Amino acid sequence: MFHIFVKGIDAPKNVIEDVSLAFAELTLSGDPMEERILETIDKAKFCDSMSFYDRNGAKAALVVYHRPNETINLKR
């Protein structure tokens, strides 16, 4: 589910501020959802747990998929 928070109003305490760092901490398995995220957002192709071709827009979606109980700041 997608929630929008306004700074200072019901804002969560633990927010992921750096999507790139959060993404770098992930280990991808190549499961069907990861492949679908990559293909749908970036027309990317999964290679292995450490690499895939063209990952620019899919990083945030993959972080959301793997860390669903955390809030991510997508302000950028």
C-alpha positions in Angstrom: 0.0 0.0 0.0 1.2 3.5 -0.8 1.0 6.2 1.9 2.0 9.8 1.6 3.3 11.5 4.8 3.6 15.2 5.3 6.7 16.3 7.2 5.8 17.0 10.9 2.3 15.5 10.6 2.1 11.8 11.5 5.5 11.3 10.1 7.1 7.9 10.8 10.2 7.7 12.9 12.4 5.3 10.9 12.6 6.6 7.4 15.0 5.4 4.7 16.5 8.6 3.4 19.1 7.1 1.0 17.5 4.7 -1.5 20.8 4.0 -3.2 22.4 2.9 0.1 19.3 0.8 1.1 19.5 -0.8 -2.4 23.2 -1.6 -2.0 22.4 -3.5 1.2 20.0 -5.8 -0.6 20.7 -9.3 -2.0 18.6 -10.0 -5.0 17.5 -13.6 -5.6 16.0 -13.2 -9.1 12.5 -14.2 -7.9 9.6 -13.5 -10.3 8.6 -10.3 -8.5 12.2 -8.8 -8.8 12.3 -9.7 -12.5 8.9 -8.2 -13.0 9.9 -4.9 -11.2 13.0 -4.7 -13.3 11.3 -5.4 -16.6 8.3 -3.2 -16.0 10.1 -0.1 -14.7 13.4 -0.1 -16.6 13.0 -2.7 -19.2 15.9 -4.2 -17.4 17.2 -7.8 -17.4 18.2 -9.8 -14.3 21.7 -11.3 -14.5 22.4 -12.7 -11.1 22.2 -11.8 -7.4 24.8 -9.0 -7.9 23.9 -7.5 -11.2 21.3 -6.7 -13.8 21.3 -4.5 -16.8 19.8 -0.9 -16.4 18.7 -0.5 -12.8 18.1 3.3 -12.5 14.4 3.6 -11.8 13.8 0.2 -10.2 16.0 0.7 -7.1 13.3 2.3 -5.0 10.7 -0.3 -6.0 13.1 -3.2 -5.1 13.8 -1.6 -1.7 10.0 -1.3 -1.1 9.6 -4.9 -2.1 12.3 -6.2 0.2 11.6 -3.8 3.1 7.8 -3.4 3.1 7.5 -2.4 6.7 9.8 0.6 6.4 9.1 4.1 5.1 11.2 5.4 2.2 11.7 9.1 1.5 11.2 9.6 -2.3 11.5 13.3 -2.1 14.2 13.5 -4.8 
